[in-house]
């Protein structure tokens, strides 16, 4: 019996260890700001659900984390990278929107820093409490074949909306919340002294993501807001960090697709008839990860939005 118990303990320990994410390097993008750039692609058993860009900022009082990833294990990986740089506590965790690949890592920080402040857009908090938390936990588990299991949704409880801001440890964090952008629950976080803007999924770079909850016009407006801010460094929700060209490139994708669809709609085309013409207009994006998986759906969504706009 003792040997059986020992075997079960070993097997369970190995199972838990297998779930821990390998370390990903934290890239320094400003004096005190770091990004862990997630791998391209959708959540899978191979990436264990990690594919976003967690951001963390070192302050004199602690650490502010933005979008700690898709699971308890991603959050722990982010924390390990933080611990390589500082032993200060995590004081704030911000979630940029409702999509679980960005915020289900909150659990790792709640477990160790119960006094940390967890912040998000009011609509994000409302949707999570209404059942989106479970939907995202189930989806991540399905897509990763159980690699994220054991994660508990820690829903933010402090609401932040347009023009909200807070200061901690010599750093100022300003919230921008363009309406009807990527998900209707979105915030962008301006780290003022660092001259950095964390964009959330309002901007993708070298990757094309889902637009199921988005509006093209709202997302284009969010890009315009980001461009107008004129910071030095822009961090997309997925893909490489860069300067303002990161935002302009994605804006061009959105506007080219939407405006082309509008013209073809006026010519009486259906979405499947439009697709080859739209794809031809977007040649510069053909090599972006996910382009061929998403562009057909984007054409259909843009057509529905353009039809609705015609009645407004």
Secondary structure, DSSP 8 states (H G I E B T S, - for coil): -HHHHHHHHHHHHHHHHHHS------EE-SSSEEEEE--SSS--TTTTT--SEEEEEE-SS-EEEE---SSHHHHHHHHHHHHTT----EEEEE--SS-HHHHTTHHHHHHH-TT-EEEE-HHHHHHIIIIIHHHHHHHHHHHTTTTTTT-------EE--TT-EEEETTEEEEEE--TTSSSSS--EEEEGGGTEEE-GGG-BSSB----TT--HHHHHHHHHHHHHH--SEEE-SBS--BSTHHHHHHHHHHHHHHHHHHHHHHTT--HHHHHHHHHHHTGGGTTSBTHHHHHHHHHHHHHHHHHHHTT-
